[in-house]
Amino acid sequence: MKLFWSNAKWKINKRKLFFESKLLHLDSSKAKLLLQWNCNLSLKKTILFTISWYRIYIENPKNIYKFSVHQIKEFSKLSNR
C-alpha cells in the first residue's frame, strides 16, 4: 500500500474480536457457474482502484462522487476489452 499511497497509516489491533472470520471465505465459483461471471481486474489493479478511492475519500471527500464515476467508467472500459 505504501507503494501507491506513501502517507497511508494503519494500526494493527492484536485483540481477536472477530471470531466468525474463521468461517468466512470468498468463493466466486457459484457466480461463475450460474451467471458466467469472470473477474475483469487483476488483484493488483483491484487493490489500486480501492486505494485510489480511499485516498480521494480521505484527502478530498468533496470530489468522491466525481472520482467514483470516473472509476466506474474506467472499469467499464477495462471490462469491454
N, C-alpha and C positions, 0 to 999 in steps of 0.2 A: 504494500500500500504506500509506503514511503516513496517508492519509485515514482508514483503518479501524483502524490499529494504530500509534499515534504513537511508541511505544517500539521499534518494529522497526528492526533494523540488518542490513545485509548488506555483504559485501565482494565487490568485482568482481575476479576473477582474470583478468588480461590475457594469461596464458600460454595458448596454444592446446593443450589436452590432448585434446580430443575431435574427432578427425578425421572419424569416421563421422557426426557431426552434420550434415554437408553432405548426407548421403544419406538422412537420416530425415525423413519428412514425415507428418503426421497426415492421414488421409483416411477419412471415415466413409461414403463412398458405397457400399461393399460391404455394410456393416451396414444401411444404408437399403434397399438393393436386396433382400438376402436375408432380413433379419429385420424389415423395415418399421420400423426403429428411427428415432426422431426425438429430437433434443436437447430436453430439457424445461426447461432453465435457460438464461437469458441468460448471456453471458460475464461480465457484472458480478456476477450472483448466484453463478455458479460460483466466481469469484475470492473473493467474500465468504465463501462456505462454506469454501473452502480456508484463507483467512487466519484465520478464526474457529477452525477445527480446530487449526491450528498454534499459535495463541495460547494456547488451553487446554492443549495438549500441553506447551508450554514453561513456562507460568506455573503450571499446576496439574495435573501429569500424573496424579495420583490420580483425577481426575474425567474422564479422557479416554474411558473406556468409556461412562459415563453420557451424556456430551456426544455421542459418536458415535451412540448410539441415538437421542438427540434429533434429530440432524441427519438420520438416516435417516427418522424419522417426518415431519419437516418436508418432506423431499424427496418422500416418498410423497404427502403432501397436495398439494404443488405439481404432482405428476405426474398426479394424478387429476382435474384440472380439466377 
